[in-house]
Amino acid sequence: MTWDKTSAHTLAVDPAALWDVLADVENWPRWDPDVARVVLHGPAAAGSTGFLYPSGGLRGSVHAKLAKDFTFTSWRPGRELGLCQPVPFGKMDLRLSVAAAAGGAELTQRVVLDTPLRAVMVRIIAGDIVANFGRKCAALTRLAAAKAS
C-alpha cells in the first residue's frame, strides 16, 4: 500500500519566475526547510541524478551515510519536475508542478511513498515535506517575486 499526499497553493508570482526558482535545484535550501543541500551529477533533466541531503541532524546524517542518489523522473521546463528517491524497501516520488492561475501561479506538490515502511518514512521525512508546504510557498513567493523584479 502507498501513502499519497497532494498539496496545492496559488502564489502571487509569475509562473515563469516560480519555475526559475524551482529549476535551480542546487539552491533548494533557500526555500525548502527540509533540504540542507543538493548536489547534481550533471544538468537537470529526466534521467539525470543527484544527491539530496535532508535537513535535521540525525535524519540528515543517516541519509548522507545510507541513501542512494535520486533520479529525475520528469523534467518539463516551465511545468513540472519529478524525482524518485530510493528509501528502505521502496521509493519516495516527489513531483512539483507549476501552472498559470488567476492571481499568479499554482504550485502543486505530490509526495508518494511506496514502501512497507511507509509509516516510519512518513515520520522521518514525508510528513515534514507535507507539513512544511506553506513555509515553502511563502519562501518561493519571496524568491520568485525578487527574480521577476
N, C-alpha and C positions, 0 to 999 in steps of 0.2 A: 504494500500500500504506500502511496505517496502523500506528501504534505505539500500543498499548493496554495500560495497566498499572492494575491494581486492587489496593488495599491495604485491609485491614480490621483493626480492633482494638477490643476491648471495654474501655471506660473505666468506672471505678468511680464513676460520677456519674449523676444523674437525667437521663433523656433530654431533658426539657423545659429543664433548666438548660443542657445542652450546646447545644441548639438556640438558646437565647437568646444564647449567646456567638457561635455561627456566624452568626446573623442580624444581628449588629451588624457589618456588613461594613466600615464605615469604621474599625473597631478591629481588623481582622485582623492588623496588625503586632504586636499584643500577643502573639499566639500563633503566627504564621506567619513563620519566618525568611526566607522567600522574598519577602515583601511589605514594602516600605518605607512605602507609602501607598496608600489607596484613596479616590477621590472619586466619589460617586454623583451622577447627574444627575437625581435625584428619588427617590421612595420605592422600595425594593427590591421588585420584582415581576417576573413573567415579562414579557419585552419591554422592561423598562427597561434603561438603560445606565449605564456608569461608566467610569472610567479607573483602571487599576491600575499603580502604579509598583513594579517589582521591586526587591528589594534588590541590592546589589552595584554598585560604582562604574561599571564600563564597561557592564555589561548594563542597569543602571538608567538611565543617561544616554542610551544608544542607544534604549532602548524609549521613554523620555519624548519623544524627538525624532521618532521614526518610527512608533510604533504608533498604532493606531486604538482607539476605545472597545471595551470588551467589552459583550456583551448577555446579560442573564439569560435563559436558555432554559427554565428551570423555576424555580418558587418555590412550594413546597408547605410552608407553615408547619408546623414541628414534625417534618418528614420529610425534605425534600430541597431543595437548591438546585443549579442548574446554570448555568454561564456558558460563553460562547463568546468566545474571544479570537482575533481575526484575527492570523495570523502570515504571514511571506512565502510567497506562493503557496498559502495554505491557512488552516487554523484549528487551534486547540487547544481542546478541550472539557474542562472540569473539572466533576465532579459530586461533591458531598458529601452523604451521606445518613446519617440517624440512625434507629436502630431500638432498641426496648427489647430487652434481652438479660439473661440470668441474670447478676446481679452489676452491672448498670448499663445502659450504652448502647453499642451497637455503632456505631462510626463507619466508614463506607466512603468511600474516596476513589477516584475513577476519573479517569484522565488519558488522553485520546485525542488524538493528533496526526495530522492528515491533511494532509500536505504532501510534495511531492517532496524537500523539505529536512529531512525528519524527523530524520536523523542529526545534522545541525547543531543543530536545535532541541532535541533531547534533551540535547546537550552544553551548550547555552546556558541552558536553564531546566527542561525537563520532567524530566530526570534528577534534578535537585535537589528538585523537588516530590515525587518518589517517595522519594528517599533521606532526606529530612527528615521523613517521615511520623511516625516515632517521636517526634521532638522536638516536633512539632505536637501529638501526642496527649498528651504529658506536660504541655505548657503549657495545652491545653484542659481537661485534668483539673483542674489547679490553678484555673483561672479559673471553670469550671463549679461546682466544689465551693465556691468563695468566694461565687458568686452564689446558690447554694442555701442557704447558711447565713444 
